[in-house]
Amino acid sequence: MITLQINGKTATVDVEPEMPLLWVIREQLGMTGTKFGCGIAQCGACTVLLDGQPIRSCVYPASAAQGMKITTIEGLSPDGNHKVQQAWKELDVPQCGYCQSGQILAATALLERKPRPTDADIDEAMTNICRCGTYVRIRAAIHHAAGAAPAGSVIHMVAQGEPAACCAKEGGQA
C-alpha cells in the first residue's frame, strides 16, 4: 500500500512500489489530465508537480512520491482560473492540446521560481515537447501570466489576435 498526497487529498493505493506515478494517477485514481507520451521522460506530457517541482511521472516510482505534495492539472485550480491556465486560454495556446497539461505545470513551476522570467529562463525551463509547435504561443503565455505584455511586443500581438512575423512557424496564424 502506498499513500499519496495528491491535489490536497490523501489517496491510498494498492500497487507495486515501482509502478510509475503516471499509471497510479491515471489508472488507479482516474485523473486522466496527465498524459502518457513517450514513456522515457523525454516529452513531458506526463509532467506533474512534486513539492512544486516538475517531474516526469512516467518514470517516477509511485513509492518515491510518498510524503510529498503531488499536483496534477486537475489540482492546479478547481475552476481553471490559475493565472497560467488563463494565459493559455487568452492566447489560444493549444492546438491538439495533448501536451498542454504538462506544459502548464512546467510553466507554473517556472513562475514560482522566477516570477518574471526572461526568454532564456523560459527556454531553459520549458523542456516539454509540443508536436504542434506552439512554442511561440507558450512563451507568450508564460510572459502574459507573469504580467509582462508590453504594447507592440509579440505577446501583445498574440493577445490581440494580430499577425506576428514570428508566428509564421505556426502556419502564419497569430
PyMOL commands that place a pseudoatom at each C-alpha (Angstrom):
pseudoatom trace, name=CA, resn=MET, resi=1, chain=A, elem=C, hetatm=0, pos=[0.000, 0.000, 0.000]
pseudoatom trace, name=CA, resn=ILE, resi=2, chain=A, elem=C, hetatm=0, pos=[1.198, 3.460, -0.940]
pseudoatom trace, name=CA, resn=THR, resi=3, chain=A, elem=C, hetatm=0, pos=[-0.252, 6.642, 0.499]
pseudoatom trace, name=CA, resn=LEU, resi=4, chain=A, elem=C, hetatm=0, pos=[-0.019, 9.776, -1.625]
pseudoatom trace, name=CA, resn=GLN, resi=5, chain=A, elem=C, hetatm=0, pos=[-0.901, 13.432, -1.028]
pseudoatom trace, name=CA, resn=ILE, resi=6, chain=A, elem=C, hetatm=0, pos=[-2.404, 14.393, -4.359]
pseudoatom trace, name=CA, resn=ASN, resi=7, chain=A, elem=C, hetatm=0, pos=[-4.199, 17.627, -5.166]
pseudoatom trace, name=CA, resn=GLY, resi=8, chain=A, elem=C, hetatm=0, pos=[-4.734, 18.335, -1.473]
pseudoatom trace, name=CA, resn=LYS, resi=9, chain=A, elem=C, hetatm=0, pos=[-6.234, 14.929, -0.678]
pseudoatom trace, name=CA, resn=THR, resi=10, chain=A, elem=C, hetatm=0, pos=[-4.854, 11.693, 0.698]
pseudoatom trace, name=CA, resn=ALA, resi=11, chain=A, elem=C, hetatm=0, pos=[-5.122, 8.617, -1.510]
pseudoatom trace, name=CA, resn=THR, resi=12, chain=A, elem=C, hetatm=0, pos=[-4.056, 5.096, -0.573]
pseudoatom trace, name=CA, resn=VAL, resi=13, chain=A, elem=C, hetatm=0, pos=[-3.482, 2.686, -3.436]
pseudoatom trace, name=CA, resn=ASP, resi=14, chain=A, elem=C, hetatm=0, pos=[-2.534, -0.965, -3.540]
pseudoatom trace, name=CA, resn=VAL, resi=15, chain=A, elem=C, hetatm=0, pos=[0.168, -1.035, -6.222]
pseudoatom trace, name=CA, resn=GLU, resi=16, chain=A, elem=C, hetatm=0, pos=[3.712, -2.263, -6.631]
pseudoatom trace, name=CA, resn=PRO, resi=17, chain=A, elem=C, hetatm=0, pos=[6.197, 0.311, -5.253]
pseudoatom trace, name=CA, resn=GLU, resi=18, chain=A, elem=C, hetatm=0, pos=[7.966, 0.638, -8.615]
pseudoatom trace, name=CA, resn=MET, resi=19, chain=A, elem=C, hetatm=0, pos=[4.759, 1.363, -10.569]
pseudoatom trace, name=CA, resn=PRO, resi=20, chain=A, elem=C, hetatm=0, pos=[5.231, 4.709, -12.331]
pseudoatom trace, name=CA, resn=LEU, resi=21, chain=A, elem=C, hetatm=0, pos=[3.346, 7.547, -10.704]
pseudoatom trace, name=CA, resn=LEU, resi=22, chain=A, elem=C, hetatm=0, pos=[1.692, 8.299, -14.062]
pseudoatom trace, name=CA, resn=TRP, resi=23, chain=A, elem=C, hetatm=0, pos=[-0.178, 4.992, -14.045]
pseudoatom trace, name=CA, resn=VAL, resi=24, chain=A, elem=C, hetatm=0, pos=[-1.241, 5.408, -10.419]
pseudoatom trace, name=CA, resn=ILE, resi=25, chain=A, elem=C, hetatm=0, pos=[-2.621, 8.849, -11.247]
pseudoatom trace, name=CA, resn=ARG, resi=26, chain=A, elem=C, hetatm=0, pos=[-4.412, 7.732, -14.421]
pseudoatom trace, name=CA, resn=GLU, resi=27, chain=A, elem=C, hetatm=0, pos=[-5.413, 4.124, -13.792]
pseudoatom trace, name=CA, resn=GLN, resi=28, chain=A, elem=C, hetatm=0, pos=[-5.797, 3.897, -10.029]
pseudoatom trace, name=CA, resn=LEU, resi=29, chain=A, elem=C, hetatm=0, pos=[-7.051, 7.411, -9.243]
pseudoatom trace, name=CA, resn=GLY, resi=30, chain=A, elem=C, hetatm=0, pos=[-8.875, 8.159, -12.521]
pseudoatom trace, name=CA, resn=MET, resi=31, chain=A, elem=C, hetatm=0, pos=[-7.249, 11.538, -13.170]
pseudoatom trace, name=CA, resn=THR, resi=32, chain=A, elem=C, hetatm=0, pos=[-6.640, 11.468, -16.902]
pseudoatom trace, name=CA, resn=GLY, resi=33, chain=A, elem=C, hetatm=0, pos=[-5.404, 15.030, -17.438]
pseudoatom trace, name=CA, resn=THR, resi=34, chain=A, elem=C, hetatm=0, pos=[-1.819, 13.804, -17.062]
pseudoatom trace, name=CA, resn=LYS, resi=35, chain=A, elem=C, hetatm=0, pos=[-0.925, 12.148, -20.365]
pseudoatom trace, name=CA, resn=PHE, resi=36, chain=A, elem=C, hetatm=0, pos=[1.347, 9.318, -21.463]
pseudoatom trace, name=CA, resn=GLY, resi=37, chain=A, elem=C, hetatm=0, pos=[3.642, 10.426, -24.240]
pseudoatom trace, name=CA, resn=CYS, resi=38, chain=A, elem=C, hetatm=0, pos=[6.950, 8.648, -24.661]
pseudoatom trace, name=CA, resn=GLY, resi=39, chain=A, elem=C, hetatm=0, pos=[7.433, 6.565, -21.511]
pseudoatom trace, name=CA, resn=ILE, resi=40, chain=A, elem=C, hetatm=0, pos=[11.123, 7.555, -21.257]
pseudoatom trace, name=CA, resn=ALA, resi=41, chain=A, elem=C, hetatm=0, pos=[10.875, 11.002, -19.588]
pseudoatom trace, name=CA, resn=GLN, resi=42, chain=A, elem=C, hetatm=0, pos=[11.675, 12.918, -22.769]
pseudoatom trace, name=CA, resn=CYS, resi=43, chain=A, elem=C, hetatm=0, pos=[8.473, 14.586, -23.966]
pseudoatom trace, name=CA, resn=GLY, resi=44, chain=A, elem=C, hetatm=0, pos=[6.967, 15.939, -20.739]
pseudoatom trace, name=CA, resn=ALA, resi=45, chain=A, elem=C, hetatm=0, pos=[3.315, 15.104, -21.461]
pseudoatom trace, name=CA, resn=CYS, resi=46, chain=A, elem=C, hetatm=0, pos=[3.295, 13.307, -18.098]
pseudoatom trace, name=CA, resn=THR, resi=47, chain=A, elem=C, hetatm=0, pos=[4.642, 16.274, -16.101]
pseudoatom trace, name=CA, resn=VAL, resi=48, chain=A, elem=C, hetatm=0, pos=[3.210, 16.765, -12.616]
pseudoatom trace, name=CA, resn=LEU, resi=49, chain=A, elem=C, hetatm=0, pos=[4.469, 18.857, -9.725]
pseudoatom trace, name=CA, resn=LEU, resi=50, chain=A, elem=C, hetatm=0, pos=[6.122, 17.140, -6.778]
pseudoatom trace, name=CA, resn=ASP, resi=51, chain=A, elem=C, hetatm=0, pos=[6.562, 19.582, -3.919]
pseudoatom trace, name=CA, resn=GLY, resi=52, chain=A, elem=C, hetatm=0, pos=[6.276, 22.304, -6.560]
pseudoatom trace, name=CA, resn=GLN, resi=53, chain=A, elem=C, hetatm=0, pos=[8.947, 20.883, -8.869]
pseudoatom trace, name=CA, resn=PRO, resi=54, chain=A, elem=C, hetatm=0, pos=[8.101, 19.459, -12.299]
pseudoatom trace, name=CA, resn=ILE, resi=55, chain=A, elem=C, hetatm=0, pos=[8.819, 15.752, -12.660]
pseudoatom trace, name=CA, resn=ARG, resi=56, chain=A, elem=C, hetatm=0, pos=[8.193, 13.255, -15.443]
pseudoatom trace, name=CA, resn=SER, resi=57, chain=A, elem=C, hetatm=0, pos=[5.720, 10.886, -13.833]
pseudoatom trace, name=CA, resn=CYS, resi=58, chain=A, elem=C, hetatm=0, pos=[6.108, 8.164, -16.475]
pseudoatom trace, name=CA, resn=VAL, resi=59, chain=A, elem=C, hetatm=0, pos=[9.430, 7.077, -14.928]
pseudoatom trace, name=CA, resn=TYR, resi=60, chain=A, elem=C, hetatm=0, pos=[8.973, 8.235, -11.322]
pseudoatom trace, name=CA, resn=PRO, resi=61, chain=A, elem=C, hetatm=0, pos=[8.143, 5.359, -8.947]
pseudoatom trace, name=CA, resn=ALA, resi=62, chain=A, elem=C, hetatm=0, pos=[4.944, 5.961, -7.013]
pseudoatom trace, name=CA, resn=SER, resi=63, chain=A, elem=C, hetatm=0, pos=[6.624, 4.867, -3.777]
pseudoatom trace, name=CA, resn=ALA, resi=64, chain=A, elem=C, hetatm=0, pos=[9.164, 7.708, -4.125]
pseudoatom trace, name=CA, resn=ALA, resi=65, chain=A, elem=C, hetatm=0, pos=[6.320, 10.249, -4.032]
pseudoatom trace, name=CA, resn=GLN, resi=66, chain=A, elem=C, hetatm=0, pos=[5.101, 9.214, -0.579]
pseudoatom trace, name=CA, resn=GLY, resi=67, chain=A, elem=C, hetatm=0, pos=[5.157, 12.120, 1.861]
pseudoatom trace, name=CA, resn=MET, resi=68, chain=A, elem=C, hetatm=0, pos=[5.396, 14.682, -0.955]
pseudoatom trace, name=CA, resn=LYS, resi=69, chain=A, elem=C, hetatm=0, pos=[2.747, 17.046, -2.290]
pseudoatom trace, name=CA, resn=ILE, resi=70, chain=A, elem=C, hetatm=0, pos=[1.668, 15.967, -5.796]
pseudoatom trace, name=CA, resn=THR, resi=71, chain=A, elem=C, hetatm=0, pos=[-0.180, 18.424, -8.039]
pseudoatom trace, name=CA, resn=THR, resi=72, chain=A, elem=C, hetatm=0, pos=[-1.755, 17.346, -11.318]
pseudoatom trace, name=CA, resn=ILE, resi=73, chain=A, elem=C, hetatm=0, pos=[-3.549, 19.562, -13.821]
pseudoatom trace, name=CA, resn=GLU, resi=74, chain=A, elem=C, hetatm=0, pos=[-6.812, 18.669, -12.068]
pseudoatom trace, name=CA, resn=GLY, resi=75, chain=A, elem=C, hetatm=0, pos=[-5.444, 20.071, -8.801]
pseudoatom trace, name=CA, resn=LEU, resi=76, chain=A, elem=C, hetatm=0, pos=[-3.861, 23.249, -10.150]
pseudoatom trace, name=CA, resn=SER, resi=77, chain=A, elem=C, hetatm=0, pos=[-7.154, 25.143, -9.936]
pseudoatom trace, name=CA, resn=PRO, resi=78, chain=A, elem=C, hetatm=0, pos=[-10.586, 23.648, -9.318]
pseudoatom trace, name=CA, resn=ASP, resi=79, chain=A, elem=C, hetatm=0, pos=[-12.220, 26.128, -11.683]
pseudoatom trace, name=CA, resn=GLY, resi=80, chain=A, elem=C, hetatm=0, pos=[-9.431, 26.512, -14.268]
pseudoatom trace, name=CA, resn=ASN, resi=81, chain=A, elem=C, hetatm=0, pos=[-8.669, 30.050, -13.156]
pseudoatom trace, name=CA, resn=HIS, resi=82, chain=A, elem=C, hetatm=0, pos=[-4.994, 29.687, -12.322]
pseudoatom trace, name=CA, resn=LYS, resi=83, chain=A, elem=C, hetatm=0, pos=[-3.081, 32.544, -13.981]
pseudoatom trace, name=CA, resn=VAL, resi=84, chain=A, elem=C, hetatm=0, pos=[-1.209, 30.147, -16.275]
pseudoatom trace, name=CA, resn=GLN, resi=85, chain=A, elem=C, hetatm=0, pos=[-4.405, 28.400, -17.359]
pseudoatom trace, name=CA, resn=GLN, resi=86, chain=A, elem=C, hetatm=0, pos=[-5.992, 31.782, -18.015]
pseudoatom trace, name=CA, resn=ALA, resi=87, chain=A, elem=C, hetatm=0, pos=[-2.999, 32.917, -20.088]
pseudoatom trace, name=CA, resn=TRP, resi=88, chain=A, elem=C, hetatm=0, pos=[-3.192, 29.682, -22.109]
pseudoatom trace, name=CA, resn=LYS, resi=89, chain=A, elem=C, hetatm=0, pos=[-6.873, 30.364, -22.842]
pseudoatom trace, name=CA, resn=GLU, resi=90, chain=A, elem=C, hetatm=0, pos=[-6.444, 34.072, -23.581]
pseudoatom trace, name=CA, resn=LEU, resi=91, chain=A, elem=C, hetatm=0, pos=[-3.587, 33.460, -26.035]
pseudoatom trace, name=CA, resn=ASP, resi=92, chain=A, elem=C, hetatm=0, pos=[-5.180, 30.374, -27.585]
pseudoatom trace, name=CA, resn=VAL, resi=93, chain=A, elem=C, hetatm=0, pos=[-2.057, 28.296, -26.961]
pseudoatom trace, name=CA, resn=PRO, resi=94, chain=A, elem=C, hetatm=0, pos=[-3.159, 24.699, -27.586]
pseudoatom trace, name=CA, resn=GLN, resi=95, chain=A, elem=C, hetatm=0, pos=[-3.764, 23.170, -30.954]
pseudoatom trace, name=CA, resn=CYS, resi=96, chain=A, elem=C, hetatm=0, pos=[-4.232, 19.451, -30.295]
pseudoatom trace, name=CA, resn=GLY, resi=97, chain=A, elem=C, hetatm=0, pos=[-3.844, 20.055, -26.547]
pseudoatom trace, name=CA, resn=TYR, resi=98, chain=A, elem=C, hetatm=0, pos=[-2.296, 16.686, -25.738]
pseudoatom trace, name=CA, resn=CYS, resi=99, chain=A, elem=C, hetatm=0, pos=[0.877, 18.025, -24.120]
pseudoatom trace, name=CA, resn=GLN, resi=100, chain=A, elem=C, hetatm=0, pos=[-0.698, 21.091, -22.564]
pseudoatom trace, name=CA, resn=SER, resi=101, chain=A, elem=C, hetatm=0, pos=[-1.294, 19.805, -19.023]
pseudoatom trace, name=CA, resn=GLY, resi=102, chain=A, elem=C, hetatm=0, pos=[2.430, 19.070, -18.760]
pseudoatom trace, name=CA, resn=GLN, resi=103, chain=A, elem=C, hetatm=0, pos=[3.305, 22.406, -20.370]
pseudoatom trace, name=CA, resn=ILE, resi=104, chain=A, elem=C, hetatm=0, pos=[1.051, 24.306, -17.958]
pseudoatom trace, name=CA, resn=LEU, resi=105, chain=A, elem=C, hetatm=0, pos=[2.502, 22.576, -14.902]
pseudoatom trace, name=CA, resn=ALA, resi=106, chain=A, elem=C, hetatm=0, pos=[6.083, 23.160, -16.073]
pseudoatom trace, name=CA, resn=ALA, resi=107, chain=A, elem=C, hetatm=0, pos=[5.246, 26.840, -16.673]
pseudoatom trace, name=CA, resn=THR, resi=108, chain=A, elem=C, hetatm=0, pos=[3.630, 27.096, -13.239]
pseudoatom trace, name=CA, resn=ALA, resi=109, chain=A, elem=C, hetatm=0, pos=[6.780, 25.752, -11.582]
pseudoatom trace, name=CA, resn=LEU, resi=110, chain=A, elem=C, hetatm=0, pos=[8.909, 28.190, -13.585]
pseudoatom trace, name=CA, resn=LEU, resi=111, chain=A, elem=C, hetatm=0, pos=[6.799, 31.164, -12.498]
pseudoatom trace, name=CA, resn=GLU, resi=112, chain=A, elem=C, hetatm=0, pos=[7.007, 30.074, -8.869]
pseudoatom trace, name=CA, resn=ARG, resi=113, chain=A, elem=C, hetatm=0, pos=[10.821, 30.110, -9.132]
pseudoatom trace, name=CA, resn=LYS, resi=114, chain=A, elem=C, hetatm=0, pos=[11.080, 33.170, -11.387]
pseudoatom trace, name=CA, resn=PRO, resi=115, chain=A, elem=C, hetatm=0, pos=[8.024, 35.429, -11.328]
pseudoatom trace, name=CA, resn=ARG, resi=116, chain=A, elem=C, hetatm=0, pos=[9.392, 37.496, -14.269]
pseudoatom trace, name=CA, resn=PRO, resi=117, chain=A, elem=C, hetatm=0, pos=[11.276, 35.025, -16.459]
pseudoatom trace, name=CA, resn=THR, resi=118, chain=A, elem=C, hetatm=0, pos=[13.339, 36.071, -19.443]
pseudoatom trace, name=CA, resn=ASP, resi=119, chain=A, elem=C, hetatm=0, pos=[13.112, 34.276, -22.777]
pseudoatom trace, name=CA, resn=ALA, resi=120, chain=A, elem=C, hetatm=0, pos=[16.314, 32.444, -21.806]
pseudoatom trace, name=CA, resn=ASP, resi=121, chain=A, elem=C, hetatm=0, pos=[14.726, 31.341, -18.494]
pseudoatom trace, name=CA, resn=ILE, resi=122, chain=A, elem=C, hetatm=0, pos=[11.704, 30.038, -20.377]
pseudoatom trace, name=CA, resn=ASP, resi=123, chain=A, elem=C, hetatm=0, pos=[13.832, 28.203, -22.939]
pseudoatom trace, name=CA, resn=GLU, resi=124, chain=A, elem=C, hetatm=0, pos=[15.846, 26.566, -20.150]
pseudoatom trace, name=CA, resn=ALA, resi=125, chain=A, elem=C, hetatm=0, pos=[12.842, 25.534, -18.051]
pseudoatom trace, name=CA, resn=MET, resi=126, chain=A, elem=C, hetatm=0, pos=[10.381, 24.501, -20.745]
pseudoatom trace, name=CA, resn=THR, resi=127, chain=A, elem=C, hetatm=0, pos=[11.846, 21.238, -21.991]
pseudoatom trace, name=CA, resn=ASN, resi=128, chain=A, elem=C, hetatm=0, pos=[8.466, 19.699, -22.775]
pseudoatom trace, name=CA, resn=ILE, resi=129, chain=A, elem=C, hetatm=0, pos=[7.849, 18.811, -26.410]
pseudoatom trace, name=CA, resn=CYS, resi=130, chain=A, elem=C, hetatm=0, pos=[4.864, 20.199, -28.328]
pseudoatom trace, name=CA, resn=ARG, resi=131, chain=A, elem=C, hetatm=0, pos=[4.281, 18.250, -31.528]
pseudoatom trace, name=CA, resn=CYS, resi=132, chain=A, elem=C, hetatm=0, pos=[2.091, 21.061, -32.863]
pseudoatom trace, name=CA, resn=GLY, resi=133, chain=A, elem=C, hetatm=0, pos=[4.950, 23.536, -32.443]
pseudoatom trace, name=CA, resn=THR, resi=134, chain=A, elem=C, hetatm=0, pos=[3.121, 26.194, -30.425]
pseudoatom trace, name=CA, resn=TYR, resi=135, chain=A, elem=C, hetatm=0, pos=[6.345, 27.315, -28.736]
pseudoatom trace, name=CA, resn=VAL, resi=136, chain=A, elem=C, hetatm=0, pos=[5.857, 30.986, -29.640]
pseudoatom trace, name=CA, resn=ARG, resi=137, chain=A, elem=C, hetatm=0, pos=[2.448, 30.975, -28.004]
pseudoatom trace, name=CA, resn=ILE, resi=138, chain=A, elem=C, hetatm=0, pos=[3.728, 29.020, -24.985]
pseudoatom trace, name=CA, resn=ARG, resi=139, chain=A, elem=C, hetatm=0, pos=[6.456, 31.609, -24.422]
pseudoatom trace, name=CA, resn=ALA, resi=140, chain=A, elem=C, hetatm=0, pos=[3.965, 34.452, -24.910]
pseudoatom trace, name=CA, resn=ALA, resi=141, chain=A, elem=C, hetatm=0, pos=[1.525, 32.869, -22.447]
pseudoatom trace, name=CA, resn=ILE, resi=142, chain=A, elem=C, hetatm=0, pos=[4.232, 32.498, -19.815]
pseudoatom trace, name=CA, resn=HIS, resi=143, chain=A, elem=C, hetatm=0, pos=[5.138, 36.172, -20.169]
pseudoatom trace, name=CA, resn=HIS, resi=144, chain=A, elem=C, hetatm=0, pos=[1.429, 37.050, -20.103]
pseudoatom trace, name=CA, resn=ALA, resi=145, chain=A, elem=C, hetatm=0, pos=[0.885, 35.035, -16.892]
pseudoatom trace, name=CA, resn=ALA, resi=146, chain=A, elem=C, hetatm=0, pos=[3.863, 36.892, -15.417]
pseudoatom trace, name=CA, resn=GLY, resi=147, chain=A, elem=C, hetatm=0, pos=[2.119, 40.170, -16.219]
pseudoatom trace, name=CA, resn=ALA, resi=148, chain=A, elem=C, hetatm=0, pos=[4.515, 41.174, -18.988]
pseudoatom trace, name=CA, resn=ALA, resi=149, chain=A, elem=C, hetatm=0, pos=[2.834, 42.153, -22.233]
pseudoatom trace, name=CA, resn=PRO, resi=150, chain=A, elem=C, hetatm=0, pos=[4.227, 45.462, -23.470]
pseudoatom trace, name=CA, resn=ALA, resi=151, chain=A, elem=C, hetatm=0, pos=[2.410, 47.081, -26.397]
pseudoatom trace, name=CA, resn=GLY, resi=152, chain=A, elem=C, hetatm=0, pos=[3.944, 46.153, -29.739]
pseudoatom trace, name=CA, resn=SER, resi=153, chain=A, elem=C, hetatm=0, pos=[5.569, 43.006, -28.370]
pseudoatom trace, name=CA, resn=VAL, resi=154, chain=A, elem=C, hetatm=0, pos=[4.927, 39.523, -29.721]
pseudoatom trace, name=CA, resn=ILE, resi=155, chain=A, elem=C, hetatm=0, pos=[2.967, 38.810, -26.539]
pseudoatom trace, name=CA, resn=HIS, resi=156, chain=A, elem=C, hetatm=0, pos=[0.759, 41.832, -27.102]
pseudoatom trace, name=CA, resn=MET, resi=157, chain=A, elem=C, hetatm=0, pos=[0.284, 40.954, -30.775]
pseudoatom trace, name=CA, resn=VAL, resi=158, chain=A, elem=C, hetatm=0, pos=[-0.679, 37.357, -29.979]
pseudoatom trace, name=CA, resn=ALA, resi=159, chain=A, elem=C, hetatm=0, pos=[-3.004, 38.530, -27.190]
pseudoatom trace, name=CA, resn=GLN, resi=160, chain=A, elem=C, hetatm=0, pos=[-4.707, 40.986, -29.578]
pseudoatom trace, name=CA, resn=GLY, resi=161, chain=A, elem=C, hetatm=0, pos=[-5.027, 38.380, -32.344]
pseudoatom trace, name=CA, resn=GLU, resi=162, chain=A, elem=C, hetatm=0, pos=[-2.736, 40.373, -34.632]
pseudoatom trace, name=CA, resn=PRO, resi=163, chain=A, elem=C, hetatm=0, pos=[-0.444, 38.584, -37.078]
pseudoatom trace, name=CA, resn=ALA, resi=164, chain=A, elem=C, hetatm=0, pos=[3.135, 38.403, -35.871]
pseudoatom trace, name=CA, resn=ALA, resi=165, chain=A, elem=C, hetatm=0, pos=[6.051, 37.574, -38.144]
pseudoatom trace, name=CA, resn=CYS, resi=166, chain=A, elem=C, hetatm=0, pos=[7.460, 35.170, -35.586]
pseudoatom trace, name=CA, resn=CYS, resi=167, chain=A, elem=C, hetatm=0, pos=[4.315, 33.081, -35.717]
pseudoatom trace, name=CA, resn=ALA, resi=168, chain=A, elem=C, hetatm=0, pos=[4.893, 32.012, -39.310]
pseudoatom trace, name=CA, resn=LYS, resi=169, chain=A, elem=C, hetatm=0, pos=[6.257, 28.772, -37.808]
pseudoatom trace, name=CA, resn=GLU, resi=170, chain=A, elem=C, hetatm=0, pos=[2.706, 28.055, -36.690]
pseudoatom trace, name=CA, resn=GLY, resi=171, chain=A, elem=C, hetatm=0, pos=[1.195, 28.256, -40.147]
pseudoatom trace, name=CA, resn=GLY, resi=172, chain=A, elem=C, hetatm=0, pos=[1.202, 32.053, -40.269]
pseudoatom trace, name=CA, resn=GLN, resi=173, chain=A, elem=C, hetatm=0, pos=[-1.556, 32.433, -37.703]
pseudoatom trace, name=CA, resn=ALA, resi=174, chain=A, elem=C, hetatm=0, pos=[-1.085, 34.522, -34.606]
for i in range(1, 174): cmd.bond("trace and resi %d" % i, "trace and resi %d" % (i + 1))
show_as sticks, trace
zoom trace
